[in-house]
């Protein structure tokens, strides 16, 4: 398999995790729902680098690959999993809830899903 996470597990026999950009054809092969979730129209902004594309079809994924060993402790392969984070607002909610040093207020937009406005609270407060 050409997945870099799996290749690293094969080499190191250790758990590997991180973010990865997943191309549209792979997302589509796995699930049309993933491909749809990843799709984003590009909105030009004053400080953004100009680009010809009007949409992004690749997805950003939190991934992990775990080595698999048999009862004799022989390496047998890797288990690969991930979560697409494009438009995954549940992850944002979990991150905010897990922060103990941040006060937050939910702000609802007319078109956008709920987002958060965060205020840093220093440890001295």
Buried (B, 14 or more C-beta within 10 A) or exposed (E): EEBEBBBBBBEEEEBBEEEBEBEBEBBBEEEEEBBEBBBEEEEEEEEEEEEEEEEBBBBBBBBBBBBEEEEEEEEEBBEBEBEBBBBBEEEBBEEBEEBEEBEEEEEEEEEEEEEBEEEEEEEEE
